[in-house]
Amino acid sequence: MKIIVLEGSPHQHGSSNLLADELIRGAQESGHTVEVIDAAHADLHPCTGCVHCGYEGPCVQKDDMEQFREQILDADMMVFVTPLYYYGMSAQLKILVDRFCAINSSITRKHMKSALLAAAWNTDDWTFEALEVHYKTLVRYLNLDDQGMVLGKGCGAPAMTARSHYPKLAYELGRKL
């Protein structure tokens, strides 16, 4: 299976990307191929809602999404990776997700698999509720097959995350794919 990991952290070596690294390691050990899109450091512009794409492209904006389009549509699975700064996916990942507007029908027809990895300082039980609802809405709308989530509560600094059980959960999720 070909997996595309959509990273949305401005911290390339942050906690959410640490979880992504572990999922990637597990997936590769199981024989899957993995590519990473670093949305936070890409040349990506927000969707303007012009719908010139007709929900199937091409987009009028000329940025890294042209390359990402091919990578995403060539994959069998998308993994959404985000820090949780303010109770939803990062703005950097959201820009990429909003640009799905121009490949909406192609994603929906593929019936891709998906997963969510997230890390947050906060440890309250309700911390991830809004993110989970948004992710489940994407799964439903884009006709994705949810393979699971790793939601790292109390994963502030990468050293804290590394000592937690969340990297192992991400690795195990990658292995079972």
N, C-alpha and C positions, 0 to 999 in steps of 0.2 A: 504494500500500500504506500502511496505517496502522500506525505503529510506536509502541510504548510503551517508553520507556526507564526502567528501574527503578534509580535511583541509591541506593547504600547508604553513601555517605561522609558522616561528620559534618563534613567540611571542604568546604563548598559550592564552593570554588574550588581544590580539591585536584587531585592528579594524575589520579585515576580520572575525575573529572568533566571534566577537560580532554580526556581521551580521548573521553568521551561527547560533548562539544561538537563535536569534529571529526567523529565518526561522524554526528551530527545534521546538521552542515553538508553533508557529502557526500550524505546521504540526501535532504535537502531539495533540493539541486541536481539530484538525479535525479528529482524530482517527488513524493517521498513526503511524507506528513504525519507529524509527530512530536509526541508529548506526553511529558512527563517526570513521573514520580512520584518525589518526594524522600522516600524511606522514612526516611531518617535524621532528618528534621525534621517528620515527620508524627505525628499522634496515633494510634499503632498499639500494640496490646497483643499480647503473645505468645499463640499458640494454647494453649489449656488441655488439648487432647486430649479434650474432653468428647464430641465427635462428635455433638452435638445437631444440627449441620448436615446430618448424613447424607451428608457429602462433597459436598453440592450446595447448601448454604445454606438459609436465612439463618443467619448466625453469631449467637450470643447476645450477643456483644460489640458494642457500638455505638461505633464509632470511625471513622477515615478509610477503613477497608477497605470500607465500604459504597460510597463514591464510587470507590475504586480498583477494586472488582469490576467496575463498569460500564466503566471505562476499559480494563481488561485484556481483558475479554471482547469489547469493541468493536474491539480491535486485531487485526492480522494477524501481528504480530511482537512479541516481547519481547526487549529487550536488557538483560542483567544487568550492572550496573556496580558494581564494588567495589574498595576498596583491599584489599590483602592485609596485614593486621596480624599474623595468627597462623596462617598456612597454610590459611586457608579464607575463605569470604566473610565480610564484616563482619556483626556481630551485627544491625545495623540492617537489612541486606538479608535476612538469614536470618529475621527476624521476619516480614517481608512474604511470603517464600517459604513459610514454615510456614503462613501463613494461606490459602494456596492450597487447603488442606484443604476449605474451604467452596465452592470453585469447581472442584475437581479434575476432575469429569466434563465440565464445560463446556470447560475448557482442552483436555482430551484429545480431545474430539470435534472441536475446531476445526482440529487439525493445524497449529498456528501455526509460524512460523519463529522462530528464536532466535539470539542471539549473546552472547558474553561479552567484556567489557572489564575488565581489572584492572591495577593498578599496585602495585609493591612496591619498597622500598629494596633488598632482597636481590637478589643476582645469581647465586646458586647455581643450577645446572641443575635441581635438584629442587624449587626454591622453590614452583612452582605445581602440583605433582603432585596434592595432595589436593583443591585447588580444581577442577582439571580433571576429576578422577574424580567429584566431586560434581555438577559441571555436566553431564557426560555422563550421569550417572544421572538427573538431572532431564529431560534431553532424551529419554532412553529412556522413562522412566516417564510423562511428560506427552505423549508422542507429538509432540514438537517436531521441526522440521527445522532442524538446526544449519547456520548460514550462516558460522560462523567465530569465531575468537577473536583478540584482541590482548592479549597478556600482557606488560606493560611491566616488564621486569626492570631494576633499578637506577633506578627512577623515584621517587625520594624526593620532594623538593620540586618544586612545579609548574615552577619555572624549569629544573630538571634535565630534567623530562619534556618541556618545550617544546623543548629543544635536542636531544632524542633523535629517533630515526626513528619512534617509536611513534605520535605524533599523525598522521603521514602515513599509517601503516598503518590507523589508525582511520578517517581520512577516506576512504581508498580502499575500505575495507570498506563504508562508508556509500554510496559512489558506485556500487558494483557490485550493490547490492540491487535 
